[in-house]
C-alpha cells in the first residue's frame, strides 16, 4: 500500500502540529476526520449528525492507489478526533496518523488477525470488516473515542452501539444461511485481489485471488496460471470484479480459461461488482456497511448457486 504522496503530505503534520490555524477559525461543532468510508459509516451510525465528518479517501476510490490532495492536511489539522483503520491498511502514513489519531483496530486479539503471503512476505491482512465480530470490536473502539469527544452524548452512543450490534448479528446469520444454499462443489469465490480472507472465514467459502493484498502490486504469471487452473478444475461458474479494481483483469482470466476449453462468467458492471476496499459513494446502494455486505452476499449467491 504505497501512498508516498500522502505520506509526504501528512508528514507536514508533525511540523504543523495541533496549533491553531486558519482552518480552526470559525469551526462549528466537533470535527471527526476519518481515513475511509468504512469509518465514516461507523461514526455516522454512532452519532448521526452530532459531529462534522471529514473523509480523506473518497468512497469508491481504491485506497491502494489514492493520491493525496492538498486539502487532506487541512482535514487532519481541523480534526478534534482522527480515526483510522490500522493493521497497516493506510500503509506508511500510519506512522503519521498514529501521532494524532486512533486506530479502530487497537486491541484486536492477535489470534483473530489474519495474515497472508504477499509476494513471498507474510503480511497482516487489514480487511477485518468482513469478520463481523471484529467489526463490532472496531465499532466499540470508535464509540469509546466518540464518548470522550462528546461525553454529553454517551447514552445515545451506547444505545446506537447496542442497536447496531443486533443488526450485525442478524446480518451474519442471514449471510451464513444464504451462502450455505450454494452447493459446496460450486462454493468458490474468485476475486481480483486478496481482500476476502475474513469473508472466507466468516461464511465458509474458499477464496482465491491472482493478486496480493495490494492492488498496486504486479500479478505474477505463476499466480495467474494457478488461478486459471483452479477455475477450470473446479468448474467455477462465475468470477467477480470489484468496485475499486479494473474488471479487465477478470476478463483476462476468462480468456485464459476459454483457451483451456472452459467458459466462466465474469460478474461485472454497475451494481454487479463486489465491494472490497470501499463503500459505495453517498446516494448509491452500498453506501452503508450493512447494505454493502448484503449486496456482496446476494451477488455471490445469485451467481454461484
C-alpha positions as CSV (number, residue, x, y, z in Angstrom):
1,X,0.0,0.0,0.0
2,X,2.3,2.6,-1.3
3,X,1.0,6.1,-0.7
4,X,4.2,8.1,-0.8
5,X,2.5,11.3,-1.9
6,X,0.1,11.1,1.0
7,X,2.9,10.2,3.4
8,X,4.9,13.3,2.4
9,X,1.8,15.5,2.7
10,X,0.8,14.1,6.1
11,X,4.4,14.3,7.4
12,X,3.9,18.0,7.4
13,X,1.5,17.4,10.2
14,X,4.5,16.7,12.5
15,X,5.8,20.1,11.8
16,X,2.5,22.0,11.9
17,X,1.3,20.1,14.9
18,X,-2.0,20.9,16.6
19,X,-1.6,24.7,16.7
20,X,-4.5,26.9,15.8
21,X,-4.5,27.8,12.1
22,X,-6.9,29.4,9.7
23,X,-8.9,26.2,9.3
24,X,-9.7,26.3,13.0
25,X,-11.2,29.8,12.8
26,X,-14.9,29.7,12.6
27,X,-15.2,26.0,13.1
28,X,-18.7,25.0,14.1
29,X,-19.1,22.0,16.4
30,X,-16.7,19.0,16.7
31,X,-14.9,17.6,13.6
32,X,-14.1,13.9,13.2
33,X,-11.7,13.1,10.4
34,X,-11.6,9.6,9.1
35,X,-9.5,7.9,6.5
36,X,-12.1,5.7,4.8
37,X,-15.8,5.3,4.0
38,X,-16.0,2.4,6.4
39,X,-15.1,4.5,9.4
40,X,-17.2,7.4,8.1
41,X,-20.2,5.0,8.3
42,X,-19.2,3.8,11.8
43,X,-19.2,7.4,13.0
44,X,-22.5,8.2,11.3
45,X,-24.2,5.1,12.8
46,X,-23.0,6.1,16.3
47,X,-23.5,9.8,16.4
48,X,-25.5,10.8,13.4
49,X,-25.1,14.5,12.6
50,X,-23.8,15.4,16.1
51,X,-20.4,15.9,14.5
52,X,-19.0,17.1,11.2
53,X,-17.2,14.2,9.5
54,X,-14.3,14.8,7.2
55,X,-13.4,11.9,4.9
56,X,-9.8,11.7,3.5
57,X,-10.2,8.9,0.9
58,X,-13.4,9.3,-1.1
59,X,-15.9,6.5,-1.2
60,X,-15.5,4.5,-4.4
61,X,-11.8,5.2,-4.8
62,X,-9.1,2.5,-4.4
63,X,-7.2,3.2,-1.2
64,X,-4.2,1.4,-2.5
65,X,-3.9,3.9,-5.4
66,X,-5.1,7.0,-3.6
67,X,-3.1,10.2,-4.3
68,X,-3.1,12.8,-1.6
69,X,-4.9,16.1,-2.1
70,X,-3.8,19.4,-0.6
71,X,-7.0,19.6,1.4
72,X,-6.2,16.4,3.3
73,X,-3.7,18.1,5.6
74,X,-6.3,20.7,6.4
75,X,-8.9,18.0,7.3
76,X,-6.4,16.4,9.7
77,X,-5.5,19.7,11.3
78,X,-9.1,20.6,11.8
79,X,-9.9,17.3,13.5
80,X,-11.0,17.2,17.1
81,X,-10.8,13.4,16.6
82,X,-8.9,11.4,14.0
83,X,-9.9,7.8,13.4
84,X,-8.1,5.4,11.1
85,X,-8.1,1.6,10.4
86,X,-4.6,0.5,11.5
87,X,-3.3,-3.0,10.6
88,X,-1.2,-1.2,8.0
89,X,-4.3,-0.5,5.8
90,X,-3.1,3.1,5.4
91,X,0.4,1.9,4.6
92,X,3.4,4.0,5.6
93,X,1.2,7.0,6.5
94,X,0.0,5.0,9.6
95,X,3.1,6.3,11.4
96,X,1.9,9.8,10.9
97,X,-1.7,9.1,11.7
98,X,-0.8,7.4,15.0
99,X,0.8,10.6,16.3
100,X,-2.6,12.3,16.4
101,X,-5.2,9.7,15.6
102,X,-6.6,6.4,17.0
103,X,-6.8,3.1,15.2
104,X,-10.2,1.4,15.5
105,X,-8.4,-1.9,15.4
106,X,-6.4,-1.2,18.5
107,X,-6.7,-4.1,20.9
108,X,-7.8,-6.7,18.4
109,X,-7.0,-10.3,19.7
110,X,-3.8,-11.2,17.8
111,X,-5.1,-14.7,17.1
112,X,-8.1,-13.2,15.2
113,X,-6.0,-11.0,12.9
114,X,-5.4,-12.7,9.6
115,X,-2.1,-12.9,7.7
116,X,-1.3,-13.6,4.0
117,X,1.6,-14.2,1.7
118,X,2.3,-11.1,-0.3
119,X,5.0,-11.7,-2.9
120,X,6.8,-14.1,-0.5
121,X,6.4,-11.9,2.6
122,X,3.9,-12.7,5.3
123,X,1.8,-9.6,6.0
124,X,-1.2,-8.6,8.1
125,X,-4.5,-8.7,6.3
126,X,-6.2,-5.4,7.0
127,X,-9.6,-6.3,5.6
128,X,-11.1,-7.0,9.0
129,X,-14.5,-5.6,8.2
130,X,-15.6,-8.9,6.6
131,X,-15.4,-10.5,10.1
132,X,-18.5,-9.1,11.8
133,X,-17.1,-9.9,15.3
134,X,-14.0,-7.8,14.6
135,X,-16.2,-5.1,13.0
136,X,-18.1,-4.9,16.2
137,X,-14.9,-4.5,18.2
138,X,-13.9,-1.7,15.9
139,X,-17.3,-0.1,16.4
140,X,-16.8,-0.3,20.2
141,X,-13.3,1.3,19.9
142,X,-14.8,4.1,17.8
143,X,-17.6,4.6,20.3
144,X,-15.1,4.9,23.2
145,X,-13.3,7.8,21.4
146,X,-16.5,9.4,20.4
147,X,-17.8,9.3,24.0
148,X,-14.5,11.0,25.1
149,X,-15.2,13.7,22.5
150,X,-18.9,14.0,23.3
151,X,-19.4,13.0,26.9
152,X,-22.9,14.5,26.9
153,X,-23.9,12.1,24.2
154,X,-22.7,8.9,26.0
155,X,-26.1,7.4,26.4
156,X,-27.0,7.9,22.8
157,X,-23.8,6.5,21.5
158,X,-24.1,3.4,23.7
159,X,-27.7,2.8,22.7
160,X,-26.7,3.2,19.0
161,X,-23.8,0.8,19.5
162,X,-26.1,-1.8,21.1
163,X,-28.7,-1.5,18.3
164,X,-26.1,-1.8,15.6
165,X,-24.7,-5.0,17.3
166,X,-28.1,-6.6,16.8
167,X,-28.1,-5.6,13.2
168,X,-24.6,-7.1,12.7
169,X,-25.7,-10.4,14.4
170,X,-28.8,-10.5,12.2
171,X,-26.9,-9.9,9.0
172,X,-24.3,-12.5,9.9
173,X,-27.0,-15.1,10.4
174,X,-28.6,-14.2,7.1
175,X,-25.3,-14.4,5.3
176,X,-24.4,-17.8,6.7
177,X,-27.8,-19.1,5.7
178,X,-27.7,-17.7,2.2
179,X,-24.2,-18.8,1.3
180,X,-25.0,-22.3,2.6
181,X,-27.5,-22.5,-0.2
182,X,-24.6,-22.6,-2.7
183,X,-23.7,-26.3,-3.3
184,X,-20.3,-27.0,-1.7
185,X,-18.8,-28.1,-5.1
186,X,-19.7,-24.6,-6.5
187,X,-18.8,-22.6,-3.4
188,X,-15.6,-20.8,-4.5
189,X,-15.1,-17.1,-4.6
190,X,-12.6,-15.8,-7.2
191,X,-11.8,-12.0,-6.9
192,X,-9.1,-9.7,-8.4
193,X,-7.1,-9.0,-5.2
194,X,-6.7,-10.8,-1.9
195,X,-9.3,-8.9,0.2
196,X,-11.8,-11.6,1.2
197,X,-9.8,-13.8,3.7
198,X,-12.0,-12.7,6.6
199,X,-15.1,-13.2,4.4
200,X,-14.0,-16.7,3.6
201,X,-13.5,-17.4,7.3
202,X,-16.9,-16.0,8.3
203,X,-19.0,-17.5,5.7
204,X,-17.2,-20.8,4.9
205,X,-16.4,-20.1,1.3
206,X,-12.9,-20.7,-0.1
207,X,-11.4,-17.6,-1.8
208,X,-8.7,-17.3,-4.4
209,X,-7.2,-14.1,-6.0
210,X,-4.4,-13.8,-8.5
211,X,-3.2,-10.6,-7.0
212,X,-1.9,-9.9,-3.5
213,X,-3.2,-7.8,-0.7
214,X,-2.4,-4.5,-2.6
215,X,-4.0,-3.6,-5.9
216,X,-0.8,-1.7,-6.9
217,X,1.3,-4.9,-7.0
218,X,2.1,-6.8,-10.1
219,X,0.3,-10.0,-10.8
220,X,2.8,-12.9,-11.3
221,X,2.3,-15.1,-14.3
222,X,2.5,-18.1,-11.9
223,X,-0.4,-16.8,-9.9
224,X,-2.5,-16.3,-13.0
225,X,-1.8,-19.8,-14.2
226,X,-2.7,-21.3,-10.8
227,X,-5.9,-19.3,-10.6
228,X,-6.9,-20.3,-14.2
229,X,-6.2,-24.0,-13.5
230,X,-8.2,-23.8,-10.3
231,X,-11.2,-22.3,-12.1
232,X,-11.1,-25.0,-14.8
233,X,-10.5,-27.9,-12.4
234,X,-13.3,-26.8,-10.0
235,X,-15.6,-25.7,-12.9
236,X,-16.2,-22.4,-11.1
237,X,-19.4,-20.8,-12.5
238,X,-18.5,-17.2,-12.1
239,X,-15.7,-14.9,-11.1
240,X,-16.2,-11.4,-9.7
241,X,-14.9,-7.9,-10.5
242,X,-14.6,-5.4,-7.6
243,X,-15.8,-1.8,-7.5
244,X,-12.3,-0.4,-6.9
245,X,-10.3,-2.6,-9.4
246,X,-10.1,-2.9,-13.2
247,X,-12.5,-5.6,-14.5
248,X,-10.1,-6.2,-17.4
249,X,-8.1,-8.5,-15.0
250,X,-11.0,-10.8,-14.7
251,X,-11.7,-10.8,-18.4
252,X,-8.1,-12.0,-18.9
253,X,-8.8,-14.9,-16.6
254,X,-11.9,-15.7,-18.6
255,X,-9.9,-15.7,-21.8
256,X,-7.3,-17.9,-20.4
257,X,-10.0,-20.3,-19.1
258,X,-11.6,-20.3,-22.6
259,X,-8.3,-21.3,-24.1
260,X,-8.4,-24.4,-21.9
261,X,-12.0,-25.2,-23.1
262,X,-13.9,-23.8,-20.1
263,X,-16.3,-20.8,-20.2
264,X,-16.6,-18.8,-16.9
265,X,-18.9,-15.8,-16.4
266,X,-17.3,-12.5,-15.3
267,X,-19.7,-10.7,-12.9
268,X,-19.1,-7.0,-13.5
269,X,-20.8,-3.7,-14.4
270,X,-22.6,-1.1,-12.4
271,X,-24.3,-2.7,-9.4
272,X,-22.7,-6.0,-10.3
273,X,-19.3,-5.6,-8.6
274,X,-18.2,-6.7,-5.2
275,X,-17.2,-4.1,-2.7
276,X,-13.9,-4.7,-1.0
277,X,-11.8,-1.7,0.0
278,X,-14.6,1.0,-0.1
279,X,-18.3,1.5,0.4
280,X,-20.3,3.0,-2.5
281,X,-20.4,6.8,-2.9
282,X,-23.2,8.5,-1.0
283,X,-26.6,8.0,-2.5
284,X,-25.8,4.7,-4.2
285,X,-26.7,1.3,-2.9
286,X,-23.9,0.0,-0.8
287,X,-23.1,3.4,0.8
288,X,-23.5,1.9,4.3
289,X,-21.7,-1.1,5.7
290,X,-24.8,-3.2,6.2
291,X,-26.1,-2.6,2.6
292,X,-22.6,-3.2,1.2
293,X,-22.3,-6.6,2.8
294,X,-25.8,-7.6,1.9
295,X,-25.0,-6.7,-1.7
296,X,-21.9,-8.8,-1.7
297,X,-23.6,-11.8,-0.2
298,X,-26.6,-11.6,-2.6
299,X,-24.4,-11.1,-5.7
300,X,-22.2,-14.1,-4.8
301,X,-25.2,-16.4,-4.1
302,X,-27.1,-15.4,-7.2
303,X,-24.1,-16.2,-9.5
304,X,-22.8,-19.3,-7.8
305,X,-26.0,-21.1,-6.7
